[in-house]
Amino acid sequence: MDILKDLWLFMKERKKFWLLPIIIVLLLLGILIVFGGSSAIAPFIYTLF
């Protein structure tokens, strides 16, 4: 959680709020890959890509 706190403070101090959507999309894609690779829904996720 310290990484998220440091990242938020960096964006707040330097006015880099445009980074937030990029970070959210990357986190969602990472979660999708991790959970999709080891579950029964993997064939459905692979059709998206």
C-alpha positions as CSV (number, residue, x, y, z in Angstrom):
1,M,0.0,0.0,0.0
2,D,3.0,2.3,0.4
3,I,3.6,2.2,-3.3
4,L,0.0,3.4,-4.0
5,K,0.3,6.1,-1.4
6,D,3.7,7.3,-2.8
7,L,2.3,7.2,-6.3
8,W,-0.8,9.3,-5.3
9,L,1.4,11.9,-3.5
10,F,3.6,12.1,-6.6
11,M,0.7,12.7,-8.9
12,K,-0.9,15.2,-6.5
13,E,2.3,17.2,-6.0
14,R,3.4,17.3,-9.7
15,K,-0.1,17.6,-11.1
16,K,0.2,14.4,-13.1
17,F,-3.4,13.3,-12.8
18,W,-3.4,12.2,-16.5
19,L,-1.4,9.2,-15.3
20,L,-4.3,7.8,-13.3
21,P,-6.4,6.3,-16.2
22,I,-3.2,4.7,-17.6
23,I,-2.4,3.1,-14.2
24,I,-6.0,1.9,-13.7
25,V,-6.1,0.2,-17.1
26,L,-2.7,-1.5,-16.6
27,L,-3.9,-2.8,-13.2
28,L,-7.1,-4.1,-14.6
29,L,-5.3,-5.8,-17.5
30,G,-2.9,-7.4,-15.0
31,I,-5.7,-8.7,-12.8
32,L,-7.5,-10.1,-15.9
33,I,-4.4,-11.9,-17.1
34,V,-3.6,-13.4,-13.6
35,F,-7.1,-14.6,-12.9
36,G,-7.9,-15.5,-16.4
37,G,-4.9,-17.7,-16.9
38,S,-5.8,-20.0,-14.1
39,S,-9.6,-20.3,-14.2
40,A,-12.4,-21.8,-16.2
41,I,-13.1,-18.6,-18.0
42,A,-9.7,-18.5,-19.7
43,P,-11.0,-19.6,-23.2
44,F,-13.5,-16.7,-23.1
45,I,-10.8,-14.2,-22.1
46,Y,-8.4,-15.4,-24.9
47,T,-11.1,-14.6,-27.5
48,L,-11.0,-10.9,-26.4
49,F,-7.3,-10.7,-27.4
